[in-house]
Amino acid sequence: MTPHAPHTPGRAGRHVQARARHDDHRRTFPPLPPRARTADDFALTWWGNAWVDALVDTALDPARLTRGRAYADRGHVDAITVTPGRVIAYVHGSRPRPYRAEIRLRTLYDDDWERVLDTAAARPDHMAALLDKDVPHALAAVAGLLPAAGDLIPDCSCPDDGHPCKHAAALCYQTARLLDEDPFVLFLLRGRGEQELLADLTRRNEAMAAVERAATAPALPTVTARDALAPRMLPRLPPPFPAPAHPGRPPVYPHASGAPDPLALDLLATEAAARAHTFLTRGIDPIAGLTPWQDAVRLAAAHPGSGLAASTRALYKSLAQGTGRTATDLARAVAAWRQGGLAGLDVLEEEWDPPAGPFDRARPALIAAEFSGFRPHRNRLSTDNLQLRLGRDGLWYGYESDRGREDWWPRGTPGTDPVGALMALLGR
């Protein structure tokens, strides 16, 4: 038997909102806000404090724990990524560049998970407690779900060889706050995502209900195996209709008082026809993976005359209201989509810490091309009115703003060379 391989994601709690991209085995939480220390216990729940106790029992230097807790209280821990057996984040220390801290622990074996799931399914109150973001003591005791002394293995990119260092300790304390908000994070760390876990519990409940129904159901009439397996001649299926060469055009929708807007109906019907035709002819849904916001940006970006005609302004207003954004947000996102598609929209909305390599070589290349004065911040290089952003796809995206304002708009064509992307931004 082998333990489950790590994976990371799901729902966030009161202060924790996971980003839209959903993966049951990978969850990334934005930085938790600073907080005032109000009690000796760091966490609010018994299982959160059990996690902290495992850290304290593992630590070799209490002073590092104290500094790590202070780092956590002051909000020095960046976005936290949780996968089976691993929690990772960048932690800001005394140097400008943050350190990469990590906490590892063993995932449960398949037999351990069977015991956990059987215990939860056998008690309806356990199921109700989990759905209410609570962890029953009896369930946590099964298969050692909560870590004990020595289970947590810290690691950090800083030069401190403490076990743990203050950066890993800060990450461990912030993880306890995540466990307070959502105990399904604990199950993910042990190897199972929230949706996978709930699906397994649902199947077990249905199986138990089926057994109970069978025990009380009246006897059904039987059919002999010979009759059931006797050969039967079924008529041949007719051939499928050929797919049309192009999507059909929607009917003309009249304008009527109290009826939906004809432009919106025409746009939605055209989109539905194109989507159905692609699925019929190619077997794929071109927009199935998009969020409502991403799909709204795609629709606005594809509409001719964007930002000019009255019908387009009405479309922008409707799409912005439907997604909880402003028309300016939508216009900026449309510019990013036209610059680089979905990857361009990600560059607009996400800051991240790139690994050493292309980002570190960008400033010397710009200086060599006589473009100096760019200041680095995470994946961005900025002057007063120009900015280059490195996307996760390895391309550099140009942005421009009026001097003295933080109002960045996508400009130019992205490219692998930061100098080339800047030249495209400047129109050279």
Phi, psi and omega in degrees: 000141179237146178290158179296141177284145180298155185209186164208113149174184173153240184245152176254168183261216189297310180263000191245111178242110180290149181289166194295324180297120189250126176220121190295340181248015175212118180233131178240127183248137177294164182303138177281145183289156174299159181214157177272139178284121183243351183204166177294321178286132180284316184269167181261341183246161181292327180284329174295319177290330175296323177296315179297320179299322178297323176294313182298319181291338181271333189294144177261344183224106179300331181296322178294324177297318180298316179292323178296320178295322178295320176301316181295316181299326183273000176078034180279358183262125179283194180307139184251129177250128183243128173227167177306120177081007187203140172227131189228144173197159171268135183238129180278125178245220183276346180261159181298319183274129182291161178263149178267109181256152184210142173235128179243149171207160185289138171276159183281151175284164181302318179297323177297317180295324177300319179292319178298313183292319178297320179295318180292317183291333182284345182237107178304327180292332175295316179299313181297321180296317179298315181294337178266016178062043178231149179243111177296143180301319183296324180287321181294334181284343182287128173060020178063051183298317178277145182289150174248180179303131179089351180284328183272126181247106182274155176206150182205152179276000180283164181284352181289127180264020178296158182232088359269168170284173183292332181288316177294325178295319178299317178298319181295319177296317179294328176296326176298325177292322175298319179296325174302313184289320187211101182294346177295342173299323178297317179295323178295318178298330179272358170124354182233131176285164184299310183295320178297318181295313180295325178295318178297318179294322178298316179298320179294319178296319179295321179295318179295320178294322179296320178296318180294320178294321181295327182290335183251354183282147176292157180295138180264152175297146184257158175232133181291152178299325180299315180292322182292327184262005180297136181296141178230143178265115179259145179295148179292138179289144177290154178294148179291153176291142177294146179288142177294155181291328183221156175298147179286154177274141179286161176291167177278124182265125181284157175271121181224146180298129180083353180270160176301156180298128182300323179297316180296318178297316180297317180296313181294319180294319178296316178298316181297320180295315180296320180294316179295321180295318177297318180294322181290319186271331185243349178076018179229152174258112189293341184235015184298329184272001182275146172281166177304321179294314179298321180291324177296319178297317179299316180298314181294321181293331182276351185278127182293148178071028186304131176083001184246298185289157179296323179296324179290321177297322177294321178296315179301315181298318181293314180294320180295315179296321181293338181251007178072024179243175175263164177297327177294318176303316182294318180297319178295318179294323177298318177299320178293321179295317179292337177284321185205020178067212181298322178296322178295322177294321177299320180297322179297319193259353187230128166264145179207166182257105182287151175291166177299142180143243184304322182293319181291334180273352187290313183298314176302323179294320179293319179296320178297330178270015178067033171242093182254176176089006179279129181257131181275142169208111182053243182262022187234144172240126189226146161247196181294330183224002179235149181208140172242132179241130177272121178274163177293345177275003178086003180261151175263130183246131181273142176225154181221148179213155172295146181299138179082004180233147174261068184230074191274133179234139179297136177217152172079189183247129180291155178201168181284341182258121181297326178294316178298320179294323177293319178298320177296322177297321182276355179075028180259000000 
